[in-house]
Amino acid sequence: MCTRTLSHCVCVVGLLLITTVAGAQTSYYVNGSCGDNAWTGTSSVCAAPDGPKATIQAAINATSNGDVVFVADGVYTGSGNKNLSYNGRLITVRSANGPDNCIIDCQGSGRAFIFVNGETTESVIQGFTITNGSAILGGGFFAENAGASVLDCVFDSNTAEVGGAIYHRYEGDLILENCTFNANVGTAAAGGMFSGTDLGPPGDVMLSGCNFSMNVGSFAIGGLAVDSAEVSLANCSFFQNEGNLLGGGIANGGSDGLTLVNCAFSGNTATMGGGLENGGIATLINCTFGNNVGNGVENVGSDSAVLANCVLWGNTPAQLEGDSFTVTYSDIQGGWPGAGNIDADPLFVQPAGDDLRLEFGSPCIDAGDNDAVPDGITTDLDGLPRFVDDPDVPDTGNGTPPLVDMGAFETS
């Protein structure tokens, strides 16, 4: 489990890839255009007896722990290319040239991957576009009592009752890095992704560099739903997701360890919690909420949220709704009590177009608290350096210059 800092968890992903590839016993190949499942699959050259397999599942079935499957460019459909199971193997299945070139099209029936046999974060899915998946739970990917690392994938136009793209429950850690969730639908809830549990201890969930846009929860929760798990998000964005009743961007149904760093929320809508609906304990560092409908961040009942170095501006009807907020070194429209807080137009570049970067001269520049930034976080949502001083803006924050800016984006 990711029990240390966000930066440590991010490093784990990189080390995981290195370890998995370096320790690989055999490489297998898939080519939907010229492959043959009777071949061994150990060569990418389309010739007997060792040429590539024709389907992804056939190659998976040939592997042992530590092996890597390389999938050639193409659109993969039908039996052997959906409802894919690792059967507990700790392997990597990777596209040859990234998600723009390798598509798993479920054609409105079934999912791309199903993990239910104790897979772990050493079971890696990398570099696919997963589209047109359809199931009751998890239209694109379903994991139960299993973990995974899902890297560099695009989930587009998948549908399920809950978890339009991903449904993850019970034990098993889940890592997602550089994944895009676009136009997925939860006909009941969680258009983008659901992770939670109602039996036993949950696994940890870590998202880094993930983008959620135009996902719809027809009853509730447009982007991401989490419940009873340790959940960390770094450098993630939530734009134009629709949660209907609650949770346009994110709904925290009960996690007592939701942490967001360098995350941006714009144009998300819900009746409650247009940006974030929090029903647990949440910590938000250097996050920006702009133009969300149904409040920026909303606490439910006695649940609490700690905000530092955040910007909340232009959300309706309120920036923060509910009790138990602790806010410091943040720009809150209408004001909020707390050390270092301001109430001043942050000068977003183009808020109507979801561009919540700060214009030069913004009062949020050099106005944050260096001490609030987690260890190892040295860049902003764009990957640009943090702690860059603007000589034309007074240092109004806390710490020794250079000072961090408020919000998800550093102006340099």
Secondary structure as UniProt FT lines:
FT   HELIX           6..22
FT   STRAND          27..30
FT   TURN            32..34
FT   TURN            37..38
FT   TURN            48..50
FT   HELIX           56..61
FT   TURN            65..66
FT   STRAND          68..71
FT   STRAND          74..76
FT   TURN            79..80
FT   TURN            87..88
FT   STRAND          92..95
FT   TURN            99..101
FT   STRAND          102..105
FT   TURN            107..108
FT   STRAND          113..115
FT   TURN            121..122
FT   STRAND          124..126
FT   STRAND          129..131
FT   STRAND          134..137
FT   STRAND          141..144
FT   STRAND          148..151
FT   STRAND          154..156
FT   STRAND          159..162
FT   STRAND          166..169
FT   STRAND          174..177
FT   STRAND          180..182
FT   STRAND          185..189
FT   STRAND          193..196
FT   STRAND          205..208
FT   STRAND          211..213
FT   STRAND          216..217
FT   STRAND          224..227
FT   STRAND          230..234
FT   STRAND          237..239
FT   STRAND          250..252
FT   STRAND          257..261
FT   STRAND          264..266
FT   STRAND          276..278
FT   STRAND          281..285
FT   STRAND          288..290
FT   STRAND          297..299
FT   TURN            301..302
FT   STRAND          304..308
FT   STRAND          311..313
FT   STRAND          320..321
FT   STRAND          325..328
FT   STRAND          331..332
FT   TURN            333..334
FT   TURN            339..340
FT   STRAND          348..350
FT   HELIX           351..353
FT   STRAND          355..358
FT   TURN            360..361
FT   TURN            363..366
FT   HELIX           370..372
FT   TURN            375..376
FT   TURN            381..382
FT   TURN            391..392
//
